[in-house]
Amino acid sequence: MHIRKVIMAAPVSLAVLGWIVTGLAQSKTPATSPAPKTAVEVYKNIQVLKDAPAEQLILAMQFISGSLGVGCDHCHVRGAFEKDDKLPKQTARKMMLMMIAINQNNFDGHREVTCYSCHHGEAHPVSVPAVAEENAAPATAAAAESISTDLPNADKLVEKYLQALGNANDLHKLSSRVEKGKAVILPGREFLSETTYKTPDKAASTIHLPDGDMITGHNEHAGWLLTPGRPIHDLSDAELDAARLDSTFYFPLHVKELFSEIKTTGTEKVGGHAVYVVTGKREKQPPMRLYFDQESGLLLRLLRYDETPVGRIPVQTDLSDYQDVSGIKVPYMRTTARPSRRVSIRIEQVEQNTTIEDSKFEKPAAATAPEQPTAPK
């Protein structure tokens, strides 16, 4: 997944790739650690989010960045994130304390107000309503809640999706898949990529970057990310979970097991296609939305959320150009979008049910020393 080619292949991927692209330091909490460390235990000079899970701190910074439409250096000194030299960093701490107080005093501690509630992608919130440029009928509650009650059963939509992918026996006989193609992780820049999957829960992806290979992978026990010039990063449980959800290999095989409840909640348009929206609930996890083509039944979009101490980051994956590979339809084009970036993967070659040694999914022996991150707020 890497790079989403791995589209989170199940290994790492998307969630992790996001960190790489933004160039932020990552926490090194082992994925299987029985006692996850807090932010104050891993990063320097943490004053507000002290008790937040260390593995969520970088995601929290990404949420703030996306909410204000700014980069890391808006608040931080490059190469020395722990320093307090910049005034916006002091302001950010005050704003977070204000947000926490508002939620605590007015919403019983539930996180209803976030940075985005006021900023909407701007560093300085706009406090005066804009003048209308044309006549428009005011929005009404009735118009906003125009969801039809005559919607198909969610379980039947999932069944239709699985049938659209191919013969059920063929689908569940999948033992492996190798995908080769190109990853576009920066505007106009393409890199060769290869992702390998193997049941029951193994994946490995390599992106060939100019300064070396970026490798992500996981097996049933652990996951990792290795980037040129950096120590290996052990994936957290949350990163592994996100990788599985984003994997076009793993997800279809386990879609029925992933949710405690699914419900058809509306209709929308995705790329000009009418879709049914199915909302899936997972225990102690944010809900997910699946967008199924009303005609073909194929999954065209998946919307999930990365949880952070200050708000949820939406992660939207669009799937298209489904092609038949040995009786199974595979999306050859995948685009994953977050508030601050988009990553596209174009698959050019797919092989299924080939023999792949388990050794390919073992954690690299090199660079296992823990990283010493320097901290954000």
Residue pairs with C-beta under 8 A, 6 or more apart in sequence:
1 7
1 8
1 9
1 10
1 11
1 12
1 13
1 14
1 17
1 195
1 203
1 205
1 216
1 243
1 246
1 247
2 8
2 9
2 11
2 12
2 13
2 16
2 17
2 183
2 193
2 195
2 205
2 206
2 207
2 214
2 215
2 216
3 13
3 14
3 17
3 183
3 185
3 191
3 193
3 205
3 207
3 214
3 343
3 345
4 13
4 14
4 17
4 183
4 246
4 317
4 334
4 336
4 343
4 345
5 13
5 179
5 181
5 183
5 193
5 194
5 195
5 205
5 207
5 334
5 345
5 347
6 12
6 13
6 14
6 193
6 195
6 203
6 205
6 216
6 243
6 247
7 13
7 14
7 195
7 246
7 247
7 248
7 317
7 334
7 336
7 345
8 14
8 15
8 17
8 242
8 243
8 244
8 245
8 246
8 247
9 195
9 197
9 203
9 204
9 205
9 216
9 243
9 246
9 247
9 249
9 250
10 197
10 201
10 202
10 203
10 218
10 243
10 244
10 246
10 247
10 249
10 250
11 203
11 204
11 205
11 216
11 217
11 218
11 223
11 235
11 243
12 205
12 216
12 217
12 218
12 223
12 224
12 225
12 235
12 239
12 240
12 243
13 205
13 216
13 242
13 243
13 246
13 247
14 242
14 243
14 246
14 315
14 317
14 336
14 343
15 238
15 239
15 242
15 243
15 246
15 306
15 315
16 26
16 216
16 225
16 233
16 235
16 239
16 243
17 185
17 216
17 343
18 62
18 338
18 341
19 26
19 58
20 214
20 225
20 227
21 185
21 186
21 341
21 343
22 62
22 65
22 72
22 340
22 341
23 72
24 58
24 61
24 62
24 72
24 376
25 58
25 81
25 371
25 373
25 374
25 375
26 58
26 225
26 233
26 371
26 373
27 37
27 42
27 43
27 54
27 55
27 57
27 58
27 236
27 373
28 42
28 231
28 233
28 234
28 370
28 371
28 373
29 36
29 37
29 42
29 53
29 54
29 55
29 234
29 236
30 222
30 234
31 222
31 223
31 234
31 235
31 236
31 237
31 239
31 240
32 221
32 222
32 237
36 53
36 54
36 55
36 236
37 53
37 54
38 50
38 51
38 52
38 53
38 54
39 46
39 49
39 50
39 51
39 52
39 53
39 54
39 56
39 57
39 375
40 46
40 50
40 51
41 54
42 54
42 57
42 373
42 375
43 54
43 57
43 82
43 373
43 374
43 375
43 376
44 81
44 82
44 374
44 375
45 82
45 83
45 84
45 375
46 57
46 375
46 377
47 93
47 377
48 93
48 96
48 97
48 377
49 57
49 60
49 96
49 309
49 310
49 377
52 60
52 309
53 309
55 236
55 238
55 239
56 238
56 307
56 308
56 309
57 309
57 375
57 376
58 376
59 306
59 307
59 308
59 313
60 308
60 309
60 310
60 376
61 72
61 376
61 377
62 308
62 313
62 338
62 339
62 340
63 114
63 115
63 116
63 308
63 310
63 311
63 312
63 313
63 339
64 92
64 115
64 310
65 71
65 72
65 74
65 340
66 116
66 121
66 313
66 338
66 339
66 340
67 114
67 115
67 116
67 119
67 120
67 121
67 311
67 339
68 74
68 115
68 119
68 121
68 122
68 123
69 119
69 121
69 122
69 123
70 123
72 78
72 81
72 376
74 86
74 88
74 123
75 86
75 88
75 89
75 92
75 376
75 377
76 83
76 86
76 89
76 376
77 83
77 85
77 86
79 374
80 374
81 374
81 375
81 376
82 374
82 375
84 90
89 377
92 377
93 377
95 115
96 310
96 377
99 113
99 114
99 115
99 310
102 113
103 109
103 110
103 111
103 112
103 113
106 112
107 113
111 310
111 311
114 310
114 311
115 310
115 311
116 311
118 125
119 125
120 126
121 339
147 265
147 266
147 267
148 266
148 267
151 264
151 265
151 266
151 267
151 276
152 264
152 276
153 264
154 262
154 263
154 264
154 278
155 262
157 264
157 276
157 278
157 292
157 297
158 255
158 256
158 262
158 278
158 290
160 292
160 297
161 252
161 255
161 292
161 297
161 298
161 299
162 168
162 171
162 252
162 255
163 297
164 296
164 297
164 298
164 329
165 171
165 252
165 298
165 328
165 329
166 324
166 327
166 328
166 329
167 327
170 326
170 327
170 328
171 252
171 253
171 328
172 253
173 353
174 199
174 249
174 253
174 328
174 352
174 353
175 198
175 199
175 353
176 196
176 197
176 198
176 199
176 352
176 353
176 354
176 355
176 356
177 196
177 197
177 249
177 330
177 350
177 351
177 352
178 194
178 195
178 196
178 197
178 350
178 351
178 352
178 354
178 356
179 194
179 195
179 196
179 330
179 347
179 349
179 350
180 192
180 193
180 194
180 347
180 348
180 349
180 350
181 192
181 193
181 332
181 345
181 346
181 347
181 348
181 349
182 190
182 191
182 192
182 193
182 345
182 346
182 348
183 190
183 191
183 192
183 193
183 207
183 343
183 344
183 345
184 190
184 191
184 343
184 344
184 345
184 346
185 191
185 207
185 343
191 207
191 208
191 209
192 207
192 208
193 205
193 206
193 207
193 208
193 345
194 205
194 206
195 203
195 204
195 205
195 206
196 203
196 204
196 205
196 356
196 360
196 361
197 203
197 247
197 249
197 250
198 356
198 358
198 360
198 361
199 253
200 220
201 218
201 219
201 220
201 244
201 250
202 217
202 218
202 219
202 220
202 358
202 361
203 217
203 218
203 243
203 247
203 249
203 250
203 361
204 215
204 216
204 217
204 218
204 360
204 361
205 215
205 216
205 217
206 213
206 214
206 215
207 213
207 214
207 215
209 228
211 228
211 229
212 227
212 228
212 229
213 226
213 228
214 225
214 226
214 227
214 228
215 225
215 226
215 364
216 223
216 224
216 225
216 226
217 223
217 224
217 360
217 361
217 363
218 224
218 235
218 240
218 243
218 361
219 358
219 361
219 362
219 363
222 234
222 235
222 363
223 234
223 235
223 239
223 240
223 243
224 232
224 233
224 234
224 235
224 363
224 364
225 232
225 233
225 235
226 232
226 233
226 364
226 366
226 367
227 233
230 367
230 371
231 367
231 368
231 369
231 370
231 371
232 363
232 364
232 366
232 367
232 368
233 371
235 243
238 306
238 307
241 285
242 304
242 306
242 315
244 250
244 251
244 254
245 251
245 258
245 288
245 302
245 304
246 302
246 304
246 315
246 317
246 336
248 319
248 330
248 331
248 334
251 258
251 302
258 280
258 282
259 280
259 281
259 282
259 288
260 281
260 282
260 283
261 280
261 281
262 278
262 279
262 280
262 281
263 278
263 279
264 276
264 277
264 278
264 279
265 277
265 278
265 279
265 289
266 276
266 277
267 274
267 275
267 276
267 277
267 294
268 274
268 275
268 277
268 291
269 275
270 291
270 293
270 300
270 301
270 318
271 300
271 318
271 320
273 293
273 294
273 295
273 300
274 293
274 294
274 295
275 291
275 292
275 293
275 294
275 300
275 301
276 291
276 292
276 294
277 289
277 290
277 291
278 289
278 290
278 291
278 292
279 287
279 288
279 289
279 290
280 287
280 288
280 289
280 290
281 287
282 288
285 307
286 304
286 305
286 307
286 312
287 305
288 302
288 303
288 304
288 305
289 301
289 302
289 303
289 304
290 299
290 301
290 302
291 299
291 300
291 301
291 302
291 303
292 298
292 299
292 300
293 299
293 300
298 319
298 322
298 329
299 319
300 318
300 319
300 320
301 316
301 317
301 318
301 319
302 316
302 317
302 319
303 314
303 315
303 316
303 317
304 314
304 315
305 312
305 313
305 314
305 315
306 312
306 313
306 315
313 338
313 339
314 338
314 339
315 336
315 337
315 338
316 336
316 337
316 338
317 334
317 335
317 336
317 337
318 334
318 335
318 336
318 337
319 331
319 333
319 334
320 331
320 332
320 333
320 334
321 331
321 332
321 333
322 329
322 330
322 331
322 332
323 329
323 330
323 332
323 350
324 330
325 350
325 352
326 352
326 353
328 352
330 347
330 350
331 347
332 346
332 347
332 348
332 350
333 344
333 345
333 346
333 347
334 344
334 345
334 347
335 342
335 343
335 344
335 345
336 342
336 343
336 344
337 343
